[in-house]
Amino acid sequence: ELGEELPSTSYLDSKRRRKLVRYWAMRVVGTGPWVPNREIDGRRWVTLDEAGDILTYAHDRELVERLRAEFG
C-alpha cells in the first residue's frame, strides 16, 4: 500500500550518469511473482535496523536513518 513520498536522492552511477531515485513509505499487503532484472537483482523486506547494515550506498543509509528518526 503506497504511503507518503519520502525525500529523493540523486547521484552519478558507475557510468557517470545522473540518477534520480524516488522513495515512498509503503506497507506490505501481499507479494506476487517477480523476476530479477538488470536494475534489481533481488527483493526482501527488512526492518530499519537491518537495512542500514545491508545497503551499499551511504545516501541510502542516510535515508534509513531519517526514516528511523521520523518513524522510530
N, C-alpha and C positions, 0 to 999 in steps of 0.2 A: 504494500500500500504506500503510495507516494506521499511524502510529507513535505516539509518546507525546503526550499532551496538553500543550500549551505554555501559558504564562500568558495569561489572558484580559485584555481591556480593556473599559472602559465609558466612554461619553461621551454628550453631548447632540448629537443630529443637528440639521440645519438648521431643523427644526420644533420644536426644544426638547424632543424626546422622548428618554428614556434609551435607549441602545442598548448591548447587551452583545454583544461579538464574541469567539468562542472559536476558538482556533487549534490545529492539530495538526501535528507533523512528519509528512511524507509522502514517499514515493518514487514517482516516475512509473513505472508498469508498462505503460501504454498510454493512448491517448486515443480518445474516441468522439465522435459527433455532439453538438453543443451549440449552443444559440441564445441570444444575448444577451437579457437581461431588464431590468426596471427597477432591480434591485439590482446586477446585474453586467453591465457593458457590454462586457467583453472578458476574455480569459484568455491568459496566456502564462507560460512557465516561464523564470525568470531566475536568475542567480547572486545570492548575498547581496551581492556588490559592486555589481551592477546595481540591485538592489531599493531600496537607500537613496536612489538618485537619482531614482526614478520614483514613489515613494509620496507621496500627498497629505498625509497627517496625521502630525504629529510622533509620536503614540503608536505608529503603525505603524513609523516609522523607529527608534524606541527598541527595539521588539521585534526588528527585524533586527539591531541592534547586540548585543542579548542573545544572539541565536542565533549571531552571529559569535563572541562570546566563548566560548560553550559548545561549538560545533561547529567553529570555525575556518573 
